[in-house]
Amino acid sequence: MVTFNGDYFSMQEIAEIIGGEWIIPPVDASLPIKHYAVYQGELSTSDQANLFFAMDGPTWVRGTGNAGMYAVNPPDSHKFVHKFANQLRMIVVQRLIKDVNVPQLKVTNSYEAMKQIFALINAAQPSRNIGITGTVGKSTMKALLTGLLKLVAPTHSTPTNHNSRTSARITVMNSVGTTYNVLEIALGAFWYGKKPKQVGIMQDLVLDLGIITQVGIGQRGYDEHAMAEFKTRLAYGLKPDRPLLVNGDIKNLAEVKQLAQRYTSRVITYGMHAGCDYIGQVTDGYLQVRHQQQLLATIDVRHFDAGLISNVIGAISAMTILQGRFDAAWQDPLHQLCQQANPRKVHTFMVNGHQVTVLDDTHNAEVLSMQNFIDFAQAYQVSSQTQKVFVMGRVINLGDKTRAVHLQLIEKLMQSHFDQLYTFGPEIGSVAAAFKTANFGGHFDQLDALSRILIQAIQTDTVIFIKGSGRNSGITRLAPTLVRKALYYSSGAGNFAMTQVAPSSGAYTQNGVGRLLVILACLEQLSQGKLHLTDRVTITQDLARDHSQHKVDLTIGDQYTLFTLLNLAIVVPAPDVIVNLAEFVYGDQQTAKANLVNRAQSLGLSAHAFVNVTGRPMRQPQQTYLSDLEKIGAAFTEISDDYFELLSLQRAQLAPTGLIYQKCSRLLKTGQVFGSLFFGVAETNGLLFLYDGHQKQALGFLNATKIADVDQQVSAVVKA
């Protein structure tokens, strides 16, 4: 029988522990497994001694105990292993993973196999465990404390935000050989289902120190009372006489203490409140932390918000408890750790001679972190000539409290003194009307529209504060978009004009013409009889790692008619459709790009009009001028009418999903002119190609972003 002696298990020992059969046996079964993972983010990149537990969706759901949206369409991780197989020494599987030449041990239930190994390691693990939970501040506290503990002893911690009950087990399994193990533990880890008096993962973990960073309204819409009940379950895992360290600035502190006393009588507090055991005080931007009148540390906290300052006090308190002191030599490393742990990103750039600073704090969006950031932004010092702008995004997972919480935040912002306020993204639009102040600039769902407004409103030095959750929202891309498009929007280069009525040689779009050239190539080869609309196109690229919101999610190996894919390419700017069409026409991406480069040159396009096949703005700058579009438009007019009329399509359907895609513009018919929006990202560029069907002549392009004016503008082009 295999037992844990404090060292790594070999592959052979793991097979003896969990059973199963080798379907791809190891060449040397004595090699050790040093790291375990259920999720890719838990893999170690330092060596290849990783074991991955692959499991199907139902097994994952049963094992994790997840429910609701987390149990809908659960992933089968067997399908993903090939992406990181080069990092693995062994895989525990429920079926053979083809084309992956890594030792594979087949078992009935991979999740239960993981728990068997965890039980052996956990029962005899010599590491000292520190558990951290809280509504906000968990990850930052983990980062600060882990960094400090590494100064004195080997220390392991929860990777990134893998703080579920499953990842808590994996974190323990991966702490072999360390002195300290710092575990970040999320709300959902404290119960299994809705049975009363459960403590979740705490029935398995044994802690030398527990830390509660904050208690407030959190995920699933739980209020501070429910959160206190859940979070204090952390104390169940404490060893006898080991303390629970609690943020003494929690509003319902008395309730938290009372609930914690179900499991421990040792509750120690830290914070700015005078009654705390470890007290912090900020003077002239410097934090001093004292315990029983003794000065422990002095830290520079200028530009830190209240949440980060609270975590600094907590980290100093925790180190003093664990080490019996806080060494003066740890002060500078702690300040550096704060700089690294602070997830806020700062961007600085110039717009028409004015300095713009963007403070992007979109790493999370719990209610307390939103409130802390609003307070931080309010107190942020600027000159009297500098305006302050705040952009608020959504708070996630609030359940039936979604509307109430967002209204609460809006009320807080209305009482603030920002020069301009904006809202962005889902769940905010329905409550944005609650803003009753003159400084509310509006609600936006599209990044480019908001970016344009923000940039074009800059008339003096400006600081833009951005806060909200990036889940199912593009708010995390707002700051990079502002940086990338500042010159474009402020120079007026994006203001397109009609080519024959109000020409503008300086106007350009940051999209390239790749998509247009691929569509043009398809239509030309159809006109020449080289291709047929009934041709079958096999999907060779799924762009799985591409985050484009316009993908239609094609699957490798599926087949569609050329007619279906061409319709999609015309109606929706889907990069996976364009890439597969290009490969179908030219054979592969490299050949496609070479041919499209040649075509761009033969049409006399400007130097940066064609950069990539999809035409999307990426790392390499693209600039497409109206003259480029006119030249491509002229080439389109040479296509036979039967195929040219495909450009007027307004809808396309993708089988077998049955999804219908709709153009973001409408087909225009004014006299002999009709137009079709088929360039770039429709909702941001708003370009309409004007074509005289009788004279077979391209009349030009116009800016159709204000659709109400389009008929009048088209008529003006016709008359001209």
N, C-alpha and C positions, 0 to 999 in steps of 0.2 A: 504494500500500500504506500502510495506516494504521500509524503508530508512536506510542509513548507519549513525550510531551515534558514530562511533569510536570504537565500540566493535565488538566481533566476531558474525557472523551470526549463528543461530541454524540450524539444519537440516530442521526443519519445515519452517523457514524463507527462506531458499534456495529453497525449493519446491515451495513456494509462488512466489518467484522472477522469476524462470525459467519455472514454470509449470511442465508438465509431469505427470506420474503416478507411484506410488510405486509398483514395482513388487516383491520386498522384503522389506516390511515396517520396520522402526526402532522400537525397543521396547520403546525407549524414544527419541522422536523427538526433545526434548528441548536441547539435548546435543549440545555443540558448535563445529563448524568446525574452526580449528585454522590454518590449512595449506592446500594449494591447489596444485595440480600437473597435468600436462599433460604428463610429462616424469617421469620415475621412480626415476631419480636422483634428482628430486625436492621434493621428500617426506621427511618429517621430521622424524628423528629417535628418537627424544626426547620423543614423546608420540604417541598415536594411533589416534589423532584427525585429521587425513588426509582425504581429499576428492580427489578422482582420477577421472579425466574426461576420460572415455574410448570411443574410436571412431573408426569407420572403416577407411580404407585407403582413399577412395574418400573424405570423410568429412575432414580428416586431410589435404589433399592436397589443397582443396578449402579454408579451414580456414587459413592455414599458407601462402598460396600464393606461395609455393615452386614449382620449375620447374626443368627441366633438370634431372640430376642423382638423385636428392632428391625426385623426383616424380615418379621414376621407382619402381615398386613393393612396394608401400607404406604399412607400417605395419598396421595391425588391432590390436589395443592395448587390445581389449577384451581378446585376446588369452593369454596375459601375466599376467593378473591380479592375477591369482592364486599364482604366485611366491612371491607376496608381500601383499597378502590379509590380513595377520595378522597385517599389519601396518595401515589398513584403518578403518575409522569410517563410510564412505559412499562412494558410487560409482554412478556417473552419467553415464548412459549407453544408448546405442541405441538398445540393445537387451539383453536378460537375459544371465548372465554369470553363467553357471551351476557349481555346486559343490563349489561355493563361498558363504558362509553364512554371507554376509555383506549386510546391507541395500542398495538396488539398486533402483534409480529413473530413469525411462525410459523417454527419450526425443527424439525428431526427429533429433536434431543436437547438439551434445555435445560441439562442438567448439563454436557455437553461445551462448550456455548456459554459457560457461566460460566467454565470452565477456560481457554478461549481468551483471554478478557478478562483473567483473572488473570495468565496467562503474560506478556502484554505489560506490565502494570503492575508485576508482581513483578520483571521483568528490569531495569527502569530506575527502580525506586522509590528516591528519595533518603532516605526516612525511616530513622531508626535503630531497628531492631527489637529489642525485649526479649522473650524467651520465658520464660514461667513455668509450671512444672509441679510436681507433688507429690501425695502421697496426700491430704493436707489442707492448707489454707492458701493454695491458688492464688488464689481469688477475693479474699480479704482482702489478700494481697500485691499483687495487681493494682490494687485500689482505692487502697491507700496510695501505691504508687509512681506511679500515674497522677496522683493528686491533687498530689503533690509536683512531678512533672515539669511539670505545667500552670503552676506558679509561675514557670517559667523559659522555657518554649517551648510552641508549639502541640502538643498530645498527643492521640492517639487510642488507644482500647483496645477489647478484646473486650467486646461488650455482654452484660450479665448473665452467664449461664452457658453461652453459646454457644461452647464450647471444643472442638468436634469438628474433624476435618481439613477438613470442608467450611467450617465457620465460620472456621477459620484463614485460608482463602483469601479469604473475604468480608471479614474484618478488614483484610487487606492491601489489598484493592481499595478499602476505604473510608477509607484513611489518606492519600489524596492531599492534599497541601498541609500536612501536619504534619511536625514535626521528629522526634517520637518516636511509636512504635507499640508498645503493650504488649499482647502476645498471651498469653492464658491457654490452655494446651494440655493436654487430658485424656489419660488412658491410651490410649484407643482410637485416638488420632491418630498413635500411634507405629508402627503396622504396618498393612499391608493384607493381610488374611487371616492365615494361619499360616506363611507362607514364612519360612525362617530368614534372619538377617542383614538384615532390612529396617529402615528407619528412618522409614517412613511419611511424614508431612508434612514431616519435616526434610530430605528430599531436594529440597524446593522452597524452604524458608525460609532466609534468611541473617540471622544474629543478631549484634548488637553485644554482647549480654550474655544469658547463660542463668542461670536461677535455679531451684534445686530446693528446695522448702520443707520437704518431709518425705518419708520413705520408710517404709512399714509395710504391714500387711495391708490390702488395698484391694478394689475391686470385682472381680467374677468369682472371688473367693476366692484371688487370687494372694497368696503370702506376701511377706515383705520382700525376699527374695532375687530373686524374679521381678520384683517392682516395681522394685528397683534396676537390674536389667538393662534394663527398659523405659524408666524415667525418665531414665537417663543418655544415652539416644539423643538427648536434647535437644542435647547438645554437638556432635553431628554438624553442626548448622547454623551453628556459630560461625565468624565470620570468623577468619582467621589471627591468632593472638596475642590474641584476645579471651577474657575469662575466663568460667568457669562458677562461679557463686556458690552454695555448698551450705550447708545448715543443718548446722553442726558438731555438733549434739546428736542427730543421727540415730544410732540404736543400731548399725547396721551400716555406720558411716561409712567404715571401711577398705575394705569391699567396694565401696561407692559410688565412692570415689576411684579404685580400681583399674579399675572398669568405665568410668568417665569418661575415663580415660587412653587408651582406645581412640581417642578423638577429639581430646583436648586435653591439654596438659601444664600448663595454668593453671587449677588448682582453688583457689578462695579460700573460706574457711569463715567463718561467723558463728554466734553463739550464746552460751550461758551457760558453755560448757565452757572451761576455762583455756587449752586449746590452740588455740582459734579465732583467726583473723586479726583479726576484728572481735568484741570481747568485750563482753557486756552483764552488768551487775550491778545487782540491785535492792536498795535500802536504804530502809527506812521508806516503801515504796510508790513510790519514784522510781527510774527506770531510767537508768543512765549507760552510754553506749556509747563504747568506746575503740578506737583503732587505733594500734598501735605506741606505746602509753603515752599517746597524745594523746587528750584528751577531745573527742568529736565532738558529743554532745548529751545533755541531761538531760530526761526525759519523765515526766510524772505517769502511772503505770500502776496506780493503786489500782483495784481491782475488775476488772482485766484478768486473763484466765486465761493459762496458760502458752503456749497457741497464739498468742494475740494479741501477747503480749510478744515471742515469737520473730519474728513478722512485723514488729514495729516495728524490731527489731535488723536484720532483713534489708533493710527499706526504707531505713534510714539507711545501711547498707553499700552498697546499690545506688546511691543518690544520690551517695555519696562517690566511687564508682568512675566513674560517668558524668560527674560535674561537677568532680571533683578536690577537692571539699570538701563539708562539710555546714554550710550557713549557719545561724547562730543564729536568724535570722528565720524559719526553716522549722519551728522547734520547736512553736510554738503551732498553726500549721495542721496539723501532723502529729497533734497531740493531738485536734484537731477531726475530722480524717479517721478517727481510731481510733473516736471516738464514733459516727460515721456508718457505718463499716464493720462495727462490732460488730453482728452480726445478732441478738444476744440481745435479747428484748423483756421489759421489766419492767412488771408490773401491780401496783398496790397498791389494796386495798379493805378494808373493815371487815366483820367477821362477829361479831355479838353483842358488840360492844365490843372485839374483838381485831383487831389489824392483821395482814393477810395480804399477803405479798409473793410474787408468782409470777415466777420467772425462766424464761422460755421460750426454749430453745435448740434448736428443732426445724428449723432451716434446712438442716442436713445431718446425716448420721449415719455417717460413716466411723468405723472402730474407734478410731483415734487421737483423733479429736475427742470420741468418747464417753468415753474414758479421761481426756482433759484436763478435760472438764466434771465428771466425777465427782470428780477431784482438786480442781477449783475449788470445787465445792459443799462438799466436806469442809472446805476451808480458809476458807470464807465465815464471817465473824465475826458472831455473834449473841449476845444476852444469854442468861444461864443459864435464863431463863423462856421462851425462844423455842424451839419445836420445828422440826426440819428434816425435810422429807418429799421423797423422790425418786421420780419416775415415769419408768421406762425403757421406751422403745419399741424398734422393730426396727432392725437394721442391714441395709441392702439389698445385693443383688448379691454375695453371698458364696459362691454356688455350693455345692459339697459341704462347705464349711467353716462353713455357717450355724449348725449346732447347736453346734459346738465353740467358735465365737467368742462366741455368746450365753452359753454356759456359763462362758466365761472372764470375761465382764462380770458375770455373776451372782456368781461367786466374789469378784470385786473389791468388789461392793456388800455381800456378806455380811461382808466384813472391814472395812466402813466403820462409821460411828457415827451413821447417820441414825435418827431416831425411828420413821419409817415408810417402808416400801418398797412400791412397786406396779409391776406390769407392765401394758402395754397394747398391743393390736393383734396383727396376724398374725405368725406365726413365733416369737412369744415364748411363747404359751400352751403349746406342747409341751414347753418346757424350764423353765417357771416352777416346776414341782414340785421343781426342784433347790434352791430356797430352803429352808433348814433353820433359819431364824432366826425368833424370836418376833415380830420387827418387820415381817415380810412380811404386807402387808394383802390380798394376792390378785392374781389376773390378771383383766383386764377387756377386753372387746371392744366395749363400748358406752360412748360418751362420757357420756351422762346418768347411767348407773349409777355410773361412776367419779367424776363430778363430785359427785353426791349424797353418796357415801361421804366424799370429801375434805372437803367443806364441813361435813357434819354431825359430823365427827370433830374439828373445831376447838374446842378448849377454852382455848387460850392463843394468844399471838402466834405466827405460823407463817410459815415460808418454804418454798415449794413449788418444787422444781427439776424441770423437764421436759426430757427429751432423747430424741430418736429421729427416724427418718425419716418424713416425711409422705407418701411415695409409697405409694399404695394403703393408706393408714392415715389415720385422722382425728385423729392426735395433735396436728397443728398447730392444731386447733380446740379443744383442751382448755383452754388458757389463756383464750381469749375466752368459752368456755362457763362457766368458773368465775366470771369477772367478771360475766357477764350473769345468772347464776342464783344468785349468792351469797345475796341476800336471800330469794329464792324458797325455796331449800332450807333455809336456816337458820331461817326463820320458821315452818316447818311448813305453809306454804300449799299445798305439793304433796302433803300427806298426805290423800288422798281418803278419805271415809267413806261408808257406806251412808246413803242419804237418809232412810229410814224407821226405821232401827235406831240409827244414831249420826250424826245430822245435824251438819254443820260448815259454817256460813255463811261462814267465812273461807277455806275450801279452794278453790283454783282451779288451773287448768292454764295454762301459757303458750302453748299452742296455741289458735288461734281456731277458729271453727265454720264457716268457709267451705266446707270439704269436706262437712260434714254438710248444709249448706243447699243445696248443688248437688245432692247425692244426693236430698234431700227434694224439690227442685223437679222432678227427673226422675220420681220415683215418683208425685208428685201429678199431673203432666201425663199420665203413662201411665194412671193411674186414671181421669182425666177424658176419655180417648180423644184427647187432643191430640197425643200421641206414641205410637209403636208400637215394640215391641222389635225389629222388623225394619227400622226406619228406618236409612238409610245415613248415617253421619257422616264427613265429609271432614276430615282433619287439617289444621288451619290454623296450629298453633303446635307447634314442636319443642323449645322451651326449650333450644336448643343450648348457650347459655352458662351454663345453670343447673347447679350442681354437686351437686344433690341425689342421694343414693345410692338414692333410691326411684323415680327416673324409670324408665319402661319403654322410653324412647327411641323415641317415635313419630316417624314421618317425614312431613313435609308432603306433602300430595297423596294419601296412602294413605287407604283407606276401610275402616271397620269398622261392624258393626251396633251400634245403641245398646245392645243386650243385652250384647255383648262389652265395651264400654267401661264400662258400668254395673257389670258383674261385677268388672272390674278396680278401679273406684273404691271398691267396697265392701270388697274383699279387701286391697288394697295402697294406702298413702297416696301415690300417684304424682301429682306436681304437673302433669305434662304431660297426664295423663288428665283431671284435674279442670278444667284450663283449657280444654281442647277441648270437654268436655261443657258447660261454662258458655257458651262461644261458640255451641255448637249450639242450646242452649235459648233464649238471649237475643239472639243475632246478633253481638255483639262484646263485648270485655272491659269496655269502659266502661259499656255498657248492662247487662251482667251485674252489675257491681259496684253500680250504682245500684239495680237491682232487689233485689239481696241485702241492701243496706243497708235498704231499705224493709221487706223481709221480717223482718229482725232486729228492727226497731222494732215491727212489728206483733205479733211474738211476745213483746215485752216483754223482750228480752234486755238484759243489762248493757252499759254504754257501750263496752267494749273487747272484746266477745266476737267481733264481726266486724270485721276490719281488712283482710284480703286474701282473695282467692278461694280460695286453696289451704288457708288456715288454718295454714300453717307459721309458726314464730317467725321474724320478720325484723326489720328495723330498728325498725319502729313497734311498741311494746309491745302485747301481747294478754293478756287475762285472761278466762278462761271459768270461771264458777262452776258448782257442781252445780245451782243453780236454773236456770241457762241450759240445761243438758243436760236437765233435767226438762221444761222448756217445749218444747224441740225434740222430745224423746221423745214428749210428748203429741201433737204434730203428726204424728209418724210413725204413731201408733195410729189416726189417721183414714184412713189409706191402706187400700185394699181388700186383703183377705188374700192374693189372688193375687200382688200386687206386694210386699206387706210381707214375705212369706216369702223374697224375694231377699236380705234382710239376713242370713239364716242361712248364706249361701254361705261355704265355707271355702277354696275353690280357684277360680282363674280361669286361663284359658289365652289367650295372645296369639298369634294366627296372623299372618304366616307363620313367626314365629320358633319357635313350638312351645313356648316357655317357659311353665312352670306356676308360678303365684304362690300361695303358701300363707299363710293368716292366721297371725299370731303368737299366736293364742289358739285355744281349741277351743270348739265349739258345746256348750252346756250344756243338758241336759234334766233338770229336777228337778220332778216332778209336772206342773203345768200351766205351768211357767215355762221359757222358753228365752231364751238371751242370745246376742248377737253383737257382737264387738268391731269397731266401725266408726268409731271416732273417733280423729283425730290419728295420731301415730306410735305404733303398737301396742306396740312393745317398751319404750317409755318411760312411757306413760301407763297401760296395763293397765286400761282402763275397759270394763266390761260393762254393757250396757243390759238391764234386766230388764223383761219384758213378760208380762202375764197374757193368754194367748190366748183364754180363755173370757170373761173380764170386759172385754176390750178396754181394759186399763188399764196405764199405765206405772207400775211399782213403784219405779223409781229406778235408781241406778247404784252400783256398788261398785268398790273397788280390787282388781283381780285380778292384781296383780304377783306374789303368792304363789299360784300356781295350785293348790297342794295344798289350800289352805283354801277354795277357791271353792265347792265343793259344800255345805259346812257353812254358809258365809255366805249362799248362795242360799236354803237351807232356812230360815235365820233370817228372811230377808226375807219369804218366803211365810207363815211363821207369824205374823209381825207384821201 
